[in-house]
């Protein structure tokens, strides 16, 4: 199977191959927030849970946005992606218009004051991480295909259709993946 020539980097998307069986990563889209010779850090951006952050975090204000699975590592921690940039102190830019992290007290205050809308921010439980060269090995095994995040519009994309839509946008070779059954043995 042909792979893209795009190398993993901050702002890249990892798209899981169609038969990846891992519970967390099956048909997932991961946004790499950091990638260097020490390893990689990213968030699965298309796996919402049917729960709100304020339902599991004491003293967090009510907010209409669902909580998402970010990955299997650090599941006792919450991570955030947003489009608010400098409005949230200590945010780190991933690509133009899309940031991660920041001062949680400022986020809570902005939510309480209704200065954040649900399409501007998403919260994730856990993250996806790779040690040095681990992601390279997984790419060689064809577990992932890499593409660039096109814009900050990722937070507006329907999580249920994101994997399929991104594959379709990558051309015919990858568009056919969307028709593969979840379990090839059931075909």
C-alpha positions as YAML, in Angstrom:
chain: A
units: angstrom
residues:
- id: 1
  name: UNK
  ca: [0.00, 0.00, 0.00]
- id: 2
  name: UNK
  ca: [1.31, 3.41, -0.98]
- id: 3
  name: UNK
  ca: [1.87, 5.91, 1.81]
- id: 4
  name: UNK
  ca: [2.03, 9.67, 1.70]
- id: 5
  name: UNK
  ca: [5.38, 11.42, 1.51]
- id: 6
  name: UNK
  ca: [4.39, 13.64, 4.41]
- id: 7
  name: UNK
  ca: [6.44, 13.12, 7.53]
- id: 8
  name: UNK
  ca: [4.99, 13.49, 11.03]
- id: 9
  name: UNK
  ca: [5.34, 17.00, 12.42]
- id: 10
  name: UNK
  ca: [3.50, 19.35, 14.70]
- id: 11
  name: UNK
  ca: [0.14, 19.97, 13.07]
- id: 12
  name: UNK
  ca: [0.11, 16.68, 11.15]
- id: 13
  name: UNK
  ca: [-2.80, 14.30, 11.27]
- id: 14
  name: UNK
  ca: [-2.34, 10.58, 11.76]
- id: 15
  name: UNK
  ca: [-5.12, 8.63, 10.07]
- id: 16
  name: UNK
  ca: [-5.45, 5.02, 11.20]
- id: 17
  name: UNK
  ca: [-5.47, 2.31, 8.57]
- id: 18
  name: UNK
  ca: [-8.93, 0.74, 8.20]
- id: 19
  name: UNK
  ca: [-8.21, -2.57, 9.97]
- id: 20
  name: UNK
  ca: [-6.36, -1.28, 13.03]
- id: 21
  name: UNK
  ca: [-7.98, -3.26, 15.85]
- id: 22
  name: UNK
  ca: [-6.86, -1.27, 18.90]
- id: 23
  name: UNK
  ca: [-9.92, 0.03, 20.79]
- id: 24
  name: UNK
  ca: [-8.53, 3.54, 21.12]
- id: 25
  name: UNK
  ca: [-7.12, 3.90, 17.64]
- id: 26
  name: UNK
  ca: [-9.62, 2.09, 15.40]
- id: 27
  name: UNK
  ca: [-10.65, 4.56, 12.67]
- id: 28
  name: UNK
  ca: [-9.10, 7.42, 14.56]
- id: 29
  name: UNK
  ca: [-7.73, 10.80, 13.56]
- id: 30
  name: UNK
  ca: [-4.90, 12.07, 15.74]
- id: 31
  name: UNK
  ca: [-3.66, 15.64, 15.70]
- id: 32
  name: UNK
  ca: [0.04, 15.81, 16.57]
- id: 33
  name: UNK
  ca: [0.58, 18.72, 18.92]
- id: 34
  name: UNK
  ca: [4.29, 17.94, 19.35]
- id: 35
  name: UNK
  ca: [6.76, 15.83, 17.41]
- id: 36
  name: UNK
  ca: [10.53, 15.79, 17.71]
- id: 37
  name: UNK
  ca: [13.44, 13.36, 18.12]
- id: 38
  name: UNK
  ca: [12.32, 12.61, 21.70]
- id: 39
  name: UNK
  ca: [8.85, 11.43, 20.69]
- id: 40
  name: UNK
  ca: [5.36, 12.56, 19.81]
- id: 41
  name: UNK
  ca: [2.29, 13.85, 21.62]
- id: 42
  name: UNK
  ca: [-1.15, 14.03, 20.09]
- id: 43
  name: UNK
  ca: [-4.87, 13.83, 20.70]
- id: 44
  name: UNK
  ca: [-7.46, 11.60, 19.07]
- id: 45
  name: UNK
  ca: [-9.87, 14.25, 17.80]
- id: 46
  name: UNK
  ca: [-12.78, 12.15, 16.55]
- id: 47
  name: UNK
  ca: [-13.86, 10.05, 19.57]
- id: 48
  name: UNK
  ca: [-16.50, 11.88, 21.64]
- id: 49
  name: UNK
  ca: [-17.87, 10.43, 24.85]
- id: 50
  name: UNK
  ca: [-21.44, 10.85, 25.98]
- id: 51
  name: UNK
  ca: [-20.42, 12.89, 29.02]
- id: 52
  name: UNK
  ca: [-19.59, 16.52, 29.80]
- id: 53
  name: UNK
  ca: [-16.43, 17.65, 31.57]
- id: 54
  name: UNK
  ca: [-18.37, 19.16, 34.48]
- id: 55
  name: UNK
  ca: [-19.91, 15.73, 35.12]
- id: 56
  name: UNK
  ca: [-16.53, 14.26, 36.08]
- id: 57
  name: UNK
  ca: [-14.45, 17.27, 37.21]
- id: 58
  name: UNK
  ca: [-15.55, 18.82, 40.48]
- id: 59
  name: UNK
  ca: [-16.05, 22.60, 40.36]
- id: 60
  name: UNK
  ca: [-15.89, 22.79, 36.57]
- id: 61
  name: UNK
  ca: [-18.65, 25.00, 35.15]
- id: 62
  name: UNK
  ca: [-21.46, 23.46, 33.08]
- id: 63
  name: UNK
  ca: [-20.61, 23.59, 29.38]
- id: 64
  name: UNK
  ca: [-22.43, 22.06, 26.41]
- id: 65
  name: UNK
  ca: [-19.38, 20.44, 24.82]
- id: 66
  name: UNK
  ca: [-18.84, 16.68, 25.10]
- id: 67
  name: UNK
  ca: [-15.65, 15.25, 26.51]
- id: 68
  name: UNK
  ca: [-13.45, 13.37, 23.99]
- id: 69
  name: UNK
  ca: [-11.05, 10.44, 24.30]
- id: 70
  name: UNK
  ca: [-7.59, 11.88, 23.65]
- id: 71
  name: UNK
  ca: [-5.77, 8.59, 23.99]
- id: 72
  name: UNK
  ca: [-4.77, 5.80, 26.32]
- id: 73
  name: UNK
  ca: [-1.97, 7.65, 28.14]
- id: 74
  name: UNK
  ca: [-2.51, 9.91, 31.12]
- id: 75
  name: UNK
  ca: [-6.22, 9.17, 31.43]
- id: 76
  name: UNK
  ca: [-6.24, 10.98, 34.75]
- id: 77
  name: UNK
  ca: [-5.51, 14.26, 32.94]
- id: 78
  name: UNK
  ca: [-7.58, 16.64, 30.82]
- id: 79
  name: UNK
  ca: [-6.22, 18.31, 27.68]
- id: 80
  name: UNK
  ca: [-7.76, 21.06, 25.61]
- id: 81
  name: UNK
  ca: [-7.75, 22.15, 21.95]
- id: 82
  name: UNK
  ca: [-9.11, 25.56, 21.07]
- id: 83
  name: UNK
  ca: [-9.19, 28.40, 18.56]
- id: 84
  name: UNK
  ca: [-8.85, 31.17, 21.15]
- id: 85
  name: UNK
  ca: [-5.09, 31.70, 20.96]
- id: 86
  name: UNK
  ca: [-3.80, 34.53, 23.13]
- id: 87
  name: UNK
  ca: [-7.15, 34.91, 24.90]
- id: 88
  name: UNK
  ca: [-6.03, 31.91, 26.97]
- id: 89
  name: UNK
  ca: [-2.68, 32.53, 28.64]
- id: 90
  name: UNK
  ca: [0.01, 29.84, 28.12]
- id: 91
  name: UNK
  ca: [-1.67, 28.34, 25.03]
- id: 92
  name: UNK
  ca: [0.64, 26.67, 22.52]
- id: 93
  name: UNK
  ca: [0.09, 27.14, 18.79]
- id: 94
  name: UNK
  ca: [-0.20, 23.92, 16.77]
- id: 95
  name: UNK
  ca: [-1.12, 25.45, 13.40]
- id: 96
  name: UNK
  ca: [-2.54, 28.80, 12.40]
- id: 97
  name: UNK
  ca: [-5.71, 29.30, 14.42]
- id: 98
  name: UNK
  ca: [-5.50, 26.10, 16.48]
- id: 99
  name: UNK
  ca: [-3.94, 25.85, 19.95]
- id: 100
  name: UNK
  ca: [-3.63, 23.41, 22.83]
- id: 101
  name: UNK
  ca: [-3.37, 23.91, 26.54]
- id: 102
  name: UNK
  ca: [-3.50, 27.11, 28.47]
- id: 103
  name: UNK
  ca: [-4.49, 28.40, 31.87]
- id: 104
  name: UNK
  ca: [-7.44, 26.30, 33.05]
- id: 105
  name: UNK
  ca: [-8.62, 29.03, 35.46]
- id: 106
  name: UNK
  ca: [-8.94, 31.45, 32.55]
- id: 107
  name: UNK
  ca: [-10.85, 28.80, 30.58]
- id: 108
  name: UNK
  ca: [-13.21, 28.20, 33.51]
- id: 109
  name: UNK
  ca: [-13.78, 31.93, 33.96]
- id: 110
  name: UNK
  ca: [-14.46, 32.42, 30.24]
- id: 111
  name: UNK
  ca: [-16.98, 29.56, 30.30]
- id: 112
  name: UNK
  ca: [-18.71, 31.00, 33.37]
- id: 113
  name: UNK
  ca: [-18.87, 34.42, 31.65]
- id: 114
  name: UNK
  ca: [-20.15, 32.75, 28.43]
- id: 115
  name: UNK
  ca: [-17.14, 34.02, 26.45]
- id: 116
  name: UNK
  ca: [-16.40, 30.60, 24.94]
- id: 117
  name: UNK
  ca: [-18.67, 28.77, 22.53]
- id: 118
  name: UNK
  ca: [-18.67, 24.98, 22.16]
- id: 119
  name: UNK
  ca: [-17.22, 25.13, 18.63]
- id: 120
  name: UNK
  ca: [-14.18, 27.05, 19.89]
- id: 121
  name: UNK
  ca: [-12.90, 24.49, 22.37]
- id: 122
  name: UNK
  ca: [-12.81, 20.74, 23.00]
- id: 123
  name: UNK
  ca: [-11.72, 18.83, 26.07]
- id: 124
  name: UNK
  ca: [-9.93, 15.47, 25.97]
- id: 125
  name: UNK
  ca: [-9.28, 12.84, 28.59]
- id: 126
  name: UNK
  ca: [-5.86, 11.26, 28.12]
- id: 127
  name: UNK
  ca: [-3.50, 11.63, 25.20]
- id: 128
  name: UNK
  ca: [-1.69, 9.60, 22.56]
- id: 129
  name: UNK
  ca: [2.07, 9.42, 22.94]
- id: 130
  name: UNK
  ca: [5.04, 7.76, 21.28]
- id: 131
  name: UNK
  ca: [8.62, 7.39, 22.44]
- id: 132
  name: UNK
  ca: [11.48, 8.31, 20.12]
- id: 133
  name: UNK
  ca: [11.26, 6.27, 16.88]
- id: 134
  name: UNK
  ca: [8.10, 4.42, 18.03]
- id: 135
  name: UNK
  ca: [5.87, 6.35, 15.64]
- id: 136
  name: UNK
  ca: [8.38, 5.75, 12.84]
- id: 137
  name: UNK
  ca: [8.05, 2.00, 13.43]
- id: 138
  name: UNK
  ca: [4.26, 2.20, 13.38]
- id: 139
  name: UNK
  ca: [4.40, 4.13, 10.11]
- id: 140
  name: UNK
  ca: [6.65, 1.43, 8.62]
- id: 141
  name: UNK
  ca: [4.06, -1.15, 9.73]
- id: 142
  name: UNK
  ca: [1.40, 0.88, 7.87]
- id: 143
  name: UNK
  ca: [-0.68, 1.49, 10.99]
- id: 144
  name: UNK
  ca: [-1.00, 5.16, 10.06]
- id: 145
  name: UNK
  ca: [-0.98, 7.47, 7.10]
- id: 146
  name: UNK
  ca: [0.13, 11.07, 7.62]
- id: 147
  name: UNK
  ca: [-1.50, 14.16, 6.19]
- id: 148
  name: UNK
  ca: [-1.40, 17.84, 7.06]
- id: 149
  name: UNK
  ca: [-4.11, 19.49, 9.12]
- id: 150
  name: UNK
  ca: [-5.61, 21.88, 6.61]
- id: 151
  name: UNK
  ca: [-6.95, 24.46, 9.03]
- id: 152
  name: UNK
  ca: [-8.35, 25.26, 12.42]
- id: 153
  name: UNK
  ca: [-11.73, 24.01, 11.14]
- id: 154
  name: UNK
  ca: [-11.02, 20.59, 12.67]
- id: 155
  name: UNK
  ca: [-13.10, 21.58, 15.69]
- id: 156
  name: UNK
  ca: [-16.09, 22.21, 13.41]
- id: 157
  name: UNK
  ca: [-15.84, 18.84, 11.65]
- id: 158
  name: UNK
  ca: [-18.33, 16.17, 12.66]
- id: 159
  name: UNK
  ca: [-16.30, 13.65, 14.71]
- id: 160
  name: UNK
  ca: [-18.46, 10.79, 13.42]
- id: 161
  name: UNK
  ca: [-17.52, 11.54, 9.79]
- id: 162
  name: UNK
  ca: [-14.02, 12.98, 10.25]
- id: 163
  name: UNK
  ca: [-12.04, 9.78, 9.49]
- id: 164
  name: UNK
  ca: [-14.02, 9.17, 6.29]
- id: 165
  name: UNK
  ca: [-14.01, 12.79, 5.14]
- id: 166
  name: UNK
  ca: [-10.26, 13.22, 5.57]
- id: 167
  name: UNK
  ca: [-9.56, 9.97, 3.70]
- id: 168
  name: UNK
  ca: [-11.81, 11.06, 0.84]
- id: 169
  name: UNK
  ca: [-9.97, 14.38, 0.64]
- id: 170
  name: UNK
  ca: [-6.64, 12.51, 0.29]
- id: 171
  name: UNK
  ca: [-7.53, 11.01, -3.10]
- id: 172
  name: UNK
  ca: [-8.89, 7.78, -4.57]
- id: 173
  name: UNK
  ca: [-6.29, 5.48, -3.04]
- id: 174
  name: UNK
  ca: [-7.40, 6.41, 0.48]
- id: 175
  name: UNK
  ca: [-11.05, 7.15, -0.32]
- id: 176
  name: UNK
  ca: [-11.64, 3.44, -0.92]
- id: 177
  name: UNK
  ca: [-10.66, 2.75, 2.71]
- id: 178
  name: UNK
  ca: [-13.98, 4.22, 3.87]
- id: 179
  name: UNK
  ca: [-15.80, 1.25, 2.33]
- id: 180
  name: UNK
  ca: [-13.73, -1.39, 4.12]
- id: 181
  name: UNK
  ca: [-15.69, -3.28, 6.81]
- id: 182
  name: UNK
  ca: [-14.69, -2.81, 10.44]
- id: 183
  name: UNK
  ca: [-13.94, -6.53, 10.62]
- id: 184
  name: UNK
  ca: [-12.78, -8.10, 7.35]
- id: 185
  name: UNK
  ca: [-13.77, -11.53, 8.69]
- id: 186
  name: UNK
  ca: [-17.40, -10.39, 8.70]
- id: 187
  name: UNK
  ca: [-17.37, -9.44, 5.02]
...
